[in-house]
Structures are given as C-alpha cells and as structure tokens.
Amino acid sequence: MPAKNPFIDFAQDATAPALDLVAIVPDDNNDLVTVVRKIRVGVGGDVKLVTSQGTTVTFQNCYSGEELGPFFVARILANGTTATGLVGYC
C-alpha cells in the first residue's frame, strides 16, 4: 500500500517541494525522461547541462552535496560532466 500523501492536492509550482527524485545518467544525445528543477551532486566535479530553453551551461568545480538550481534542466551532457552521483528533483 502506498504511503498517504497529505500534500497531494497542494498547488505545485516551481518553488514547491519536489514530487519525485530521479537518478541522472549524463547523455550527450538524449534528454532526461522528466525535466528536473534542481540537481544534487553526489561526488564533486563539473556539471554541463542544457536548460529546458536550450541554453548550455557548465557549472565548474561543484562540491559533493551541492545543489544546483532551481531552474529547469532538460539534459545533462556526458561530455563536460565529471561530477557523479547526480540526482534530479522533479
């Protein structure tokens, strides 16, 4: 039986808590299954991403445990991303 969620009917906007989390595998050719609004870095390094509007940005020298965002991310690129253990908040 799934856990009861007393917040299910609350308005969901860009600043609301994430409804779900997704493990991110960087990929140069494919978008994420779901656009995410924040990224947690497991092991530090660079994160190269493409926003939902198509802008490519590299966040250099991210530290372990750092959270990037909020902004809408469509893809994490493999070429240019050295950080690992990435988790997306959606």
N, CA, C and O atoms as CSV, one atom per row, in Angstrom:
chain,resi,resn,atom,element,x,y,z
A,1,MET,N,N,0.846,-1.175,0.000
A,1,MET,CA,C,0.000,0.000,0.000
A,1,MET,C,C,0.894,1.242,0.000
A,1,MET,O,O,1.804,1.348,0.822
A,2,PRO,N,N,0.641,2.180,-0.913
A,2,PRO,CA,C,1.484,3.382,-0.952
A,2,PRO,C,C,1.260,4.272,0.265
A,2,PRO,O,O,0.189,4.267,0.872
A,3,ALA,N,N,2.287,5.030,0.603
A,3,ALA,CA,C,2.198,5.956,1.728
A,3,ALA,C,C,1.165,7.036,1.429
A,3,ALA,O,O,1.026,7.476,0.287
A,4,LYS,N,N,0.453,7.451,2.445
A,4,LYS,CA,C,-0.521,8.533,2.307
A,4,LYS,C,C,0.237,9.846,2.126
A,4,LYS,O,O,1.194,10.125,2.849
A,5,ASN,N,N,-0.199,10.648,1.155
A,5,ASN,CA,C,0.442,11.937,0.892
A,5,ASN,C,C,-0.564,13.050,1.169
A,5,ASN,O,O,-1.416,13.324,0.325
A,6,PRO,N,N,-0.485,13.700,2.339
A,6,PRO,CA,C,-1.446,14.750,2.663
A,6,PRO,C,C,-1.235,16.021,1.836
A,6,PRO,O,O,-2.044,16.946,1.916
A,7,PHE,N,N,-0.161,16.080,1.047
A,7,PHE,CA,C,0.159,17.268,0.263
A,7,PHE,C,C,-0.221,17.134,-1.209
A,7,PHE,O,O,0.020,18.053,-1.992
A,8,ILE,N,N,-0.812,16.005,-1.596
A,8,ILE,CA,C,-1.076,15.710,-3.000
A,8,ILE,C,C,-1.932,16.771,-3.678
A,8,ILE,O,O,-1.780,17.008,-4.876
A,9,ASP,N,N,-2.824,17.410,-2.938
A,9,ASP,CA,C,-3.718,18.405,-3.530
A,9,ASP,C,C,-3.196,19.829,-3.427
A,9,ASP,O,O,-3.881,20.766,-3.836
A,10,PHE,N,N,-1.992,20.007,-2.885
A,10,PHE,CA,C,-1.409,21.348,-2.791
A,10,PHE,C,C,-0.978,21.804,-4.183
A,10,PHE,O,O,-0.630,20.984,-5.032
A,11,ALA,N,N,-1.004,23.096,-4.406
A,11,ALA,CA,C,-0.564,23.649,-5.684
A,11,ALA,C,C,0.909,23.334,-5.904
A,11,ALA,O,O,1.725,23.482,-4.994
A,12,GLN,N,N,1.243,22.902,-7.107
A,12,GLN,CA,C,2.630,22.607,-7.451
A,12,GLN,C,C,3.143,23.696,-8.372
A,12,GLN,O,O,2.674,23.836,-9.502
A,13,ASP,N,N,4.102,24.464,-7.890
A,13,ASP,CA,C,4.763,25.450,-8.737
A,13,ASP,C,C,6.260,25.202,-8.653
A,13,ASP,O,O,6.707,24.246,-8.019
A,14,ALA,N,N,7.019,26.061,-9.288
A,14,ALA,CA,C,8.468,25.853,-9.373
A,14,ALA,C,C,9.174,25.920,-8.031
A,14,ALA,O,O,10.304,25.448,-7.913
A,15,THR,N,N,8.536,26.497,-7.012
A,15,THR,CA,C,9.174,26.622,-5.705
A,15,THR,C,C,8.670,25.584,-4.698
A,15,THR,O,O,9.165,25.520,-3.573
A,16,ALA,N,N,7.704,24.787,-5.093
A,16,ALA,CA,C,7.155,23.758,-4.203
A,16,ALA,C,C,8.167,22.620,-4.037
A,16,ALA,O,O,9.055,22.458,-4.874
A,17,PRO,N,N,8.041,21.841,-2.978
A,17,PRO,CA,C,8.932,20.686,-2.822
A,17,PRO,C,C,8.794,19.727,-4.007
A,17,PRO,O,O,7.736,19.639,-4.629
A,18,ALA,N,N,9.856,19.027,-4.299
A,18,ALA,CA,C,9.849,18.069,-5.400
A,18,ALA,C,C,8.857,16.944,-5.119
A,18,ALA,O,O,8.718,16.488,-3.984
A,19,LEU,N,N,8.176,16.511,-6.168
A,19,LEU,CA,C,7.271,15.368,-6.045
A,19,LEU,C,C,8.011,14.053,-6.161
A,19,LEU,O,O,7.565,13.029,-5.644
A,20,ASP,N,N,9.151,14.086,-6.846
A,20,ASP,CA,C,9.895,12.853,-7.062
A,20,ASP,C,C,11.370,13.167,-7.292
A,20,ASP,O,O,11.750,14.320,-7.496
A,21,LEU,N,N,12.184,12.132,-7.256
A,21,LEU,CA,C,13.623,12.221,-7.493
A,21,LEU,C,C,13.988,11.235,-8.592
A,21,LEU,O,O,13.383,10.168,-8.706
A,22,VAL,N,N,14.981,11.596,-9.402
A,22,VAL,CA,C,15.435,10.691,-10.458
A,22,VAL,C,C,16.960,10.631,-10.471
A,22,VAL,O,O,17.636,11.651,-10.330
A,23,ALA,N,N,17.483,9.433,-10.640
A,23,ALA,CA,C,18.925,9.281,-10.843
A,23,ALA,C,C,19.240,9.790,-12.243
A,23,ALA,O,O,18.521,9.480,-13.192
A,24,ILE,N,N,20.308,10.569,-12.377
A,24,ILE,CA,C,20.674,11.151,-13.662
A,24,ILE,C,C,21.921,10.468,-14.200
A,24,ILE,O,O,22.948,10.389,-13.527
A,25,VAL,N,N,21.806,9.978,-15.430
A,25,VAL,CA,C,22.944,9.433,-16.157
A,25,VAL,C,C,23.229,10.414,-17.289
A,25,VAL,O,O,22.420,10.539,-18.208
A,26,PRO,N,N,24.359,11.109,-17.242
A,26,PRO,CA,C,24.670,12.071,-18.306
A,26,PRO,C,C,24.655,11.410,-19.685
A,26,PRO,O,O,25.115,10.281,-19.854
A,27,ASP,N,N,24.112,12.142,-20.669
A,27,ASP,CA,C,23.935,11.611,-22.019
A,27,ASP,C,C,24.002,12.785,-22.996
A,27,ASP,O,O,23.267,13.761,-22.848
A,28,ASP,N,N,24.875,12.691,-23.985
A,28,ASP,CA,C,25.024,13.777,-24.950
A,28,ASP,C,C,23.894,13.830,-25.975
A,28,ASP,O,O,23.701,14.861,-26.619
A,29,ASN,N,N,23.146,12.743,-26.138
A,29,ASN,CA,C,22.166,12.662,-27.224
A,29,ASN,C,C,20.710,12.654,-26.793
A,29,ASN,O,O,19.828,12.896,-27.616
A,30,ASN,N,N,20.438,12.385,-25.539
A,30,ASN,CA,C,19.053,12.235,-25.105
A,30,ASN,C,C,18.736,13.112,-23.904
A,30,ASN,O,O,19.534,13.251,-22.977
A,31,ASP,N,N,17.539,13.703,-23.949
A,31,ASP,CA,C,17.050,14.474,-22.809
A,31,ASP,C,C,16.704,13.541,-21.660
A,31,ASP,O,O,16.534,12.336,-21.847
A,32,LEU,N,N,16.604,14.117,-20.475
A,32,LEU,CA,C,16.109,13.372,-19.316
A,32,LEU,C,C,14.667,12.959,-19.586
A,32,LEU,O,O,13.983,13.603,-20.382
A,33,VAL,N,N,14.202,11.914,-18.948
A,33,VAL,CA,C,12.817,11.480,-19.117
A,33,VAL,C,C,11.866,12.553,-18.603
A,33,VAL,O,O,10.795,12.770,-19.171
A,34,THR,N,N,12.265,13.221,-17.526
A,34,THR,CA,C,11.485,14.285,-16.912
A,34,THR,C,C,12.390,15.489,-16.697
A,34,THR,O,O,13.512,15.347,-16.209
A,35,VAL,N,N,11.910,16.666,-17.056
A,35,VAL,CA,C,12.656,17.890,-16.749
A,35,VAL,C,C,12.781,17.993,-15.235
A,35,VAL,O,O,11.811,17.766,-14.512
A,36,VAL,N,N,13.962,18.333,-14.760
A,36,VAL,CA,C,14.184,18.489,-13.321
A,36,VAL,C,C,14.420,19.955,-13.003
A,36,VAL,O,O,14.832,20.728,-13.869
A,37,ARG,N,N,14.156,20.337,-11.754
A,37,ARG,CA,C,14.312,21.742,-11.363
A,37,ARG,C,C,15.461,21.997,-10.402
A,37,ARG,O,O,15.757,23.140,-10.054
A,38,LYS,N,N,16.094,20.932,-9.985
A,38,LYS,CA,C,17.259,21.058,-9.113
A,38,LYS,C,C,18.084,19.790,-9.272
A,38,LYS,O,O,17.543,18.719,-9.547
A,39,ILE,N,N,19.398,19.916,-9.098
A,39,ILE,CA,C,20.301,18.766,-9.207
A,39,ILE,C,C,21.161,18.707,-7.964
A,39,ILE,O,O,21.724,19.714,-7.536
A,40,ARG,N,N,21.260,17.520,-7.385
A,40,ARG,CA,C,22.178,17.303,-6.265
A,40,ARG,C,C,23.387,16.562,-6.792
A,40,ARG,O,O,23.254,15.565,-7.501
A,41,VAL,N,N,24.574,17.052,-6.442
A,41,VAL,CA,C,25.838,16.452,-6.864
A,41,VAL,C,C,26.298,15.481,-5.782
A,41,VAL,O,O,26.490,15.872,-4.630
A,42,GLY,N,N,26.474,14.205,-6.159
A,42,GLY,CA,C,26.938,13.211,-5.202
A,42,GLY,C,C,28.438,13.311,-4.957
A,42,GLY,O,O,28.883,13.437,-3.817
A,43,VAL,N,N,29.210,13.255,-6.036
A,43,VAL,CA,C,30.668,13.373,-5.971
A,43,VAL,C,C,31.058,14.547,-6.857
A,43,VAL,O,O,30.682,14.601,-8.028
A,44,GLY,N,N,31.804,15.475,-6.302
A,44,GLY,CA,C,32.111,16.736,-6.954
A,44,GLY,C,C,32.794,16.646,-8.303
A,44,GLY,O,O,33.410,15.639,-8.651
A,45,GLY,N,N,32.666,17.729,-9.049
A,45,GLY,CA,C,33.258,17.869,-10.376
A,45,GLY,C,C,32.466,18.904,-11.159
A,45,GLY,O,O,31.748,19.716,-10.577
A,46,ASP,N,N,32.598,18.874,-12.468
A,46,ASP,CA,C,31.867,19.800,-13.329
A,46,ASP,C,C,30.529,19.183,-13.741
A,46,ASP,O,O,30.413,17.966,-13.883
A,47,VAL,N,N,29.520,20.038,-13.930
A,47,VAL,CA,C,28.215,19.600,-14.432
A,47,VAL,C,C,27.883,20.468,-15.635
A,47,VAL,O,O,27.723,21.683,-15.515
A,48,LYS,N,N,27.779,19.832,-16.794
A,48,LYS,CA,C,27.407,20.537,-18.020
A,48,LYS,C,C,25.976,20.145,-18.366
A,48,LYS,O,O,25.662,18.967,-18.538
A,49,LEU,N,N,25.115,21.158,-18.464
A,49,LEU,CA,C,23.700,20.883,-18.642
A,49,LEU,C,C,23.098,21.730,-19.746
A,49,LEU,O,O,23.673,22.729,-20.179
A,50,VAL,N,N,21.915,21.302,-20.192
A,50,VAL,CA,C,21.116,22.047,-21.156
A,50,VAL,C,C,19.787,22.353,-20.487
A,50,VAL,O,O,19.099,21.448,-20.015
A,51,THR,N,N,19.425,23.636,-20.447
A,51,THR,CA,C,18.162,24.029,-19.827
A,51,THR,C,C,16.989,23.639,-20.727
A,51,THR,O,O,17.179,23.253,-21.880
A,52,SER,N,N,15.787,23.746,-20.186
A,52,SER,CA,C,14.599,23.426,-20.979
A,52,SER,C,C,14.416,24.403,-22.135
A,52,SER,O,O,13.646,24.128,-23.055
A,53,GLN,N,N,15.107,25.536,-22.102
A,53,GLN,CA,C,15.055,26.515,-23.193
A,53,GLN,C,C,16.183,26.334,-24.202
A,53,GLN,O,O,16.262,27.068,-25.187
A,54,GLY,N,N,17.062,25.348,-23.957
A,54,GLY,CA,C,18.125,25.034,-24.905
A,54,GLY,C,C,19.466,25.691,-24.640
A,54,GLY,O,O,20.375,25.583,-25.463
A,55,THR,N,N,19.612,26.366,-23.518
A,55,THR,CA,C,20.877,27.010,-23.171
A,55,THR,C,C,21.819,25.996,-22.529
A,55,THR,O,O,21.415,25.251,-21.636
A,56,THR,N,N,23.068,25.965,-22.976
A,56,THR,CA,C,24.075,25.060,-22.417
A,56,THR,C,C,24.969,25.839,-21.461
A,56,THR,O,O,25.483,26.906,-21.799
A,57,VAL,N,N,25.145,25.289,-20.259
A,57,VAL,CA,C,25.934,25.933,-19.212
A,57,VAL,C,C,26.776,24.873,-18.518
A,57,VAL,O,O,26.327,23.742,-18.326
A,58,THR,N,N,28.003,25.241,-18.139
A,58,THR,CA,C,28.839,24.354,-17.332
A,58,THR,C,C,29.042,24.977,-15.961
A,58,THR,O,O,29.518,26.106,-15.844
A,59,PHE,N,N,28.682,24.238,-14.932
A,59,PHE,CA,C,28.971,24.638,-13.550
A,59,PHE,C,C,30.273,23.937,-13.179
A,59,PHE,O,O,30.325,22.711,-13.086
A,60,GLN,N,N,31.316,24.723,-12.970
A,60,GLN,CA,C,32.635,24.162,-12.715
A,60,GLN,C,C,32.884,23.972,-11.220
A,60,GLN,O,O,32.427,24.753,-10.386
A,61,ASN,N,N,33.619,22.918,-10.917
A,61,ASN,CA,C,34.096,22.648,-9.558
A,61,ASN,C,C,32.973,22.566,-8.524
A,61,ASN,O,O,33.095,23.109,-7.426
A,62,CYS,N,N,31.899,21.897,-8.871
A,62,CYS,CA,C,30.821,21.678,-7.899
A,62,CYS,C,C,31.345,20.761,-6.803
A,62,CYS,O,O,32.154,19.872,-7.070
A,63,TYR,N,N,30.897,20.966,-5.598
A,63,TYR,CA,C,31.363,20.134,-4.490
A,63,TYR,C,C,30.346,19.033,-4.179
A,63,TYR,O,O,29.171,19.146,-4.528
A,64,SER,N,N,30.802,17.988,-3.531
A,64,SER,CA,C,29.918,16.891,-3.129
A,64,SER,C,C,28.835,17.419,-2.213
A,64,SER,O,O,29.117,18.110,-1.234
A,65,GLY,N,N,27.598,17.091,-2.535
A,65,GLY,CA,C,26.461,17.540,-1.737
A,65,GLY,C,C,25.866,18.855,-2.205
A,65,GLY,O,O,24.826,19.273,-1.696
A,66,GLU,N,N,26.501,19.515,-3.163
A,66,GLU,CA,C,25.979,20.792,-3.666
A,66,GLU,C,C,24.667,20.572,-4.421
A,66,GLU,O,O,24.488,19.560,-5.099
A,67,GLU,N,N,23.758,21.531,-4.291
A,67,GLU,CA,C,22.506,21.506,-5.035
A,67,GLU,C,C,22.502,22.670,-6.018
A,67,GLU,O,O,22.684,23.824,-5.631
A,68,LEU,N,N,22.294,22.353,-7.285
A,68,LEU,CA,C,22.242,23.349,-8.345
A,68,LEU,C,C,20.790,23.632,-8.691
A,68,LEU,O,O,20.021,22.695,-8.909
A,69,GLY,N,N,20.402,24.874,-8.746
A,69,GLY,CA,C,19.033,25.244,-9.090
A,69,GLY,C,C,18.465,26.162,-8.035
A,69,GLY,O,O,19.165,26.512,-7.085
A,70,PRO,N,N,17.231,26.559,-8.173
A,70,PRO,CA,C,16.237,25.984,-9.085
A,70,PRO,C,C,16.278,26.616,-10.483
A,70,PRO,O,O,16.396,27.831,-10.646
A,71,PHE,N,N,16.176,25.746,-11.459
A,71,PHE,CA,C,15.989,26.095,-12.862
A,71,PHE,C,C,15.567,24.808,-13.548
A,71,PHE,O,O,15.724,23.726,-12.983
A,72,PHE,N,N,15.038,24.910,-14.751
A,72,PHE,CA,C,14.534,23.721,-15.438
A,72,PHE,C,C,15.597,23.149,-16.364
A,72,PHE,O,O,16.095,23.835,-17.257
A,73,VAL,N,N,15.941,21.875,-16.138
A,73,VAL,CA,C,17.019,21.205,-16.869
A,73,VAL,C,C,16.437,20.059,-17.698
A,73,VAL,O,O,15.691,19.220,-17.192
A,74,ALA,N,N,16.797,20.047,-18.984
A,74,ALA,CA,C,16.325,19.001,-19.887
A,74,ALA,C,C,17.354,17.902,-20.114
A,74,ALA,O,O,16.988,16.757,-20.380
A,75,ARG,N,N,18.655,18.243,-20.010
A,75,ARG,CA,C,19.693,17.255,-20.317
A,75,ARG,C,C,20.954,17.554,-19.518
A,75,ARG,O,O,21.311,18.714,-19.314
A,76,ILE,N,N,21.619,16.508,-19.073
A,76,ILE,CA,C,22.961,16.598,-18.507
A,76,ILE,C,C,23.888,15.946,-19.527
A,76,ILE,O,O,23.722,14.776,-19.870
A,77,LEU,N,N,24.857,16.705,-20.003
A,77,LEU,CA,C,25.758,16.207,-21.034
A,77,LEU,C,C,26.874,15.355,-20.433
A,77,LEU,O,O,27.437,15.690,-19.391
A,78,ALA,N,N,27.183,14.244,-21.111
A,78,ALA,CA,C,28.279,13.378,-20.667
A,78,ALA,C,C,29.621,14.042,-20.927
A,78,ALA,O,O,30.520,14.001,-20.087
A,79,ASN,N,N,29.749,14.656,-22.105
A,79,ASN,CA,C,30.982,15.342,-22.468
A,79,ASN,C,C,31.018,16.677,-21.728
A,79,ASN,O,O,30.261,17.591,-22.055
A,80,GLY,N,N,31.879,16.786,-20.751
A,80,GLY,CA,C,31.980,18.002,-19.959
A,80,GLY,C,C,31.481,17.849,-18.532
A,80,GLY,O,O,31.689,18.737,-17.704
A,81,THR,N,N,30.819,16.724,-18.232
A,81,THR,CA,C,30.379,16.461,-16.863
A,81,THR,C,C,31.319,15.454,-16.229
A,81,THR,O,O,31.458,14.329,-16.710
A,82,THR,N,N,31.969,15.870,-15.136
A,82,THR,CA,C,32.861,14.967,-14.412
A,82,THR,C,C,32.298,14.591,-13.051
A,82,THR,O,O,32.759,13.630,-12.434
A,83,ALA,N,N,31.299,15.341,-12.572
A,83,ALA,CA,C,30.638,15.003,-11.307
A,83,ALA,C,C,29.827,13.730,-11.497
A,83,ALA,O,O,29.358,13.444,-12.598
A,84,THR,N,N,29.663,12.971,-10.429
A,84,THR,CA,C,28.894,11.730,-10.483
A,84,THR,C,C,27.867,11.696,-9.363
A,84,THR,O,O,27.830,12.574,-8.502
A,85,GLY,N,N,27.037,10.666,-9.394
A,85,GLY,CA,C,26.018,10.515,-8.367
A,85,GLY,C,C,24.985,11.632,-8.418
A,85,GLY,O,O,24.523,12.105,-7.380
A,86,LEU,N,N,24.621,12.056,-9.640
A,86,LEU,CA,C,23.680,13.164,-9.805
A,86,LEU,C,C,22.245,12.700,-9.585
A,86,LEU,O,O,21.841,11.643,-10.069
A,87,VAL,N,N,21.486,13.500,-8.852
A,87,VAL,CA,C,20.081,13.212,-8.591
A,87,VAL,C,C,19.274,14.445,-8.968
A,87,VAL,O,O,19.613,15.558,-8.566
A,88,GLY,N,N,18.210,14.251,-9.735
A,88,GLY,CA,C,17.345,15.351,-10.131
A,88,GLY,C,C,16.102,15.416,-9.267
A,88,GLY,O,O,15.533,14.388,-8.900
A,89,TYR,N,N,15.687,16.625,-8.946
A,89,TYR,CA,C,14.453,16.863,-8.196
A,89,TYR,C,C,13.407,17.288,-9.215
A,89,TYR,O,O,13.607,18.253,-9.953
A,90,CYS,N,N,12.286,16.564,-9.253
A,90,CYS,CA,C,11.222,16.918,-10.208
A,90,CYS,C,C,9.873,17.003,-9.517
A,90,CYS,O,O,8.865,17.289,-10.163
